């Protein structure tokens, strides 16, 4: 196959990456020169949303192109059934050879495992979806990373997770700082993110004369929050933007969040020092990650593959960093739901939109169909997302979303689960450019409605106001119709041809 006819795919997925932490998004402090350059070569989707959190539910939606209500993966370590219905296995059946580095957060259906296998009766989600060639397994660490550090002269006593992810705190203690204020034990060029980048580059070099599909999954900027020098001091904590929150939220009287365990309730990062130093570290992790992505981009250009490679940069979900006195990615606020999404199609058909910022609503489930469209492969029959390629090519008549959907399962976060039906502990979100509506499965839980245009912080619940009753009813109906559209009707579709 000639280079001009080749089509490569580089799909970069990060973890807990907030879309407001990009220079292209208007952040005046963050240094993301390579991602900003990628956006100038492609399209930055600033209204992109994930379909679920935490990591495993979101990633299974990403790679299957389906909503959580279809995958059934409601929490980390929940097994996925029919796992072969994913983009890797589908493309492999079409003659492609998808590969993956990092991690996948896939838990196998225990019924597919042999008798006596330990994961028939225990939880484990460090598998990779069928269809992927695994180039390098690496999440927080890997034996191969430690082998590399050993070859570079790092002391044997440090080559473990507990030590390698501990910062170089002075012997007399951290003083008036969090431990994350201090640098990592490893050099920046030896970080786990750079190690994974090295493995990606080795794979790409080996495939230089053949088409490839590579999914690169970086843990950063997910915790543990740690930066090697010089990234650990690149950002001044005093300059960090304040969290989006109001003092009354700290009282934690919310009828839903107040029932959650303390580590998932509005109890996090209350002290100014804590959120400032954590945010400065988070910014440093992002800039370090940006440097890794820059190496991938530089290689594609130097090797002559830049104009043959579709590049997708995104994340599984966002992160609160103290917004609403929360940490991590639970619940339904935009800080968890919003994700960065940059897509660069190298073909001339995309020139019209190159360097643009799109305000159209986009979902993570749209990525798998978009990849298929680029490769000239019909979308899998079970994919529930929509290809974005028409929009990327400037076809203004192309169908686009007016709204996005999100789901969250919170049973495992509750302090007290007595007299609670696990199946009812779900919430569903429908969000358009103006309103966000949250519906709970528990009958006694009041719904939420936010005017995100007027109230972007999502502080004022309008759902119980009489003047919004019609809108609440409409949102509820749209949610119901969405669930109906996305039920599993494969058997009826098969039967329909014979009726």
C-alpha positions, 0 to 999 in steps of 0.5 A: 500500500502506498503512503498516500493511500495509507490511513493510520489512527492515533487515539490518545485517551487521558484520565481526569483531564479537564477541558478548561486546562488547555491554552486553546480553550482560553486558559491564560496560565496552562502551557499546552503548546503541542495540544494547542498546535494539534487543535490548530491543525484540526477541530477543538470540540469544546462542548464534548461530554463523556457518557459515564464515570468513573473510568471503567464505565466511561472507557467501555462506552468509548470503545464500544460506542455505546451508552452505559445503559447498553454496556451494563458497566456501571462501576469500576470492575463491573464485567462487560458482556458481549465484549467482542462488540467493540471497535478493536474487534470490529476493525480486526474483522475488517482487516485492521490490526488495532494495538493498545498501550497503557490500560483499558479498565476492562473486566471480563465476563466471568462466564467466559473464564475457565472453571477455577479461574480466580476472577470467576469469584473476584473483581479484576479489571486490568484486562484488554478488550478483545481485538487489541494487540497489547503493546505495553500494559502500564497504568500506575507502573509496570515491571518494564518501567522498573527494568528501564529505571534499573538500567538507568541506575535507579536504586533497587530499593526505589523500584516499587510503587510506594517509593516511586510515587512518593515525592522528595519531601525534606527530611524535616517534613513538608512544612507548610506544604502538601507532599505533592509540592515537592518533586518526584524521585524520577527525572522528567525524561524517565517518567512513566508517561515518557516510558509509555511514549517511548513504547508507543514510538517503538511500535510506530517505528516498527510499523513504519511501512504498514498502516496502523491503529494505536490507542495510547492511554495515559494515566495522567493527570489522574492521581497520584498527583506527582510531578518531576522537576521542573514541572513540579514548580512550573506553576505558582499556587497563588496564581491558580483559579479558584474552584467553582463553589459556594460556601453554603455547599460545604454544609453538605445538605444536598439531598443526594450528595449528603448521603454519600461517604465522606470521600465522595461528599462535599468535604474535599479541598476546603483549605485554600493551600490544599486546592491551590497546591493540588491545582498547581501540581495538576497543571504541571502534570498536564504540561508534562503530558503535553510534552509526551504528546509533542514527541508523538507528533514530532515523530509522525512529521519526521517519519512522513506519516503526519499526512496519513494519520487521524489523531484523536485526543480526548479523556474518559472524564473530567475532575473537580479539583475542589469545585463544589468541594469535591474531588475526583469525578463522581455525580453530575456536575459539568466538571466531571462530565465535560472532556477535551476533544481534538480531532485532526483529519489529515485529508484535504476534505477537512481543510475548511474546518482546520483550526476551528473551535466547534460549539456543537454538542459531542459525545464520547460515543461518537468517536468510534463511529468517527474512526470507522468513517475515516477508515471507510468502514461502515459503523458497527450495528451496535454503535450508538454514537454518530460519526463527526466526520461530516462536521469535520469536513464542513458539511453544515447540513450534517446531522449534529446533536442538540443534546448529550446524555450521561449516566451515573451509578451511586449505590457503591458511594452511599454511607448507608445502603440499608433499605436501598435498591441498588438498581434504583441508585442511578441518575440520568442527565440530559443536557443541551446548550441551555439546560441540564436536567438530572433524573434520579431512579429513587422516587424520593430523590428530587430532580435537578434542573440548571440553566447552565447558560445563566448559571454555569456553576450549577448552583440554583436548582429550578426543577421544583419551580412551577414556571419550569414544570413544562420544561421538566416534563419535556426533559423527562420525556426526552430522557425516556425516549432516549432510553427507548432508542438505545435498548438492545433490540438485536433479536427483534431486528433479526426477527423483523426480516422474517415477519 
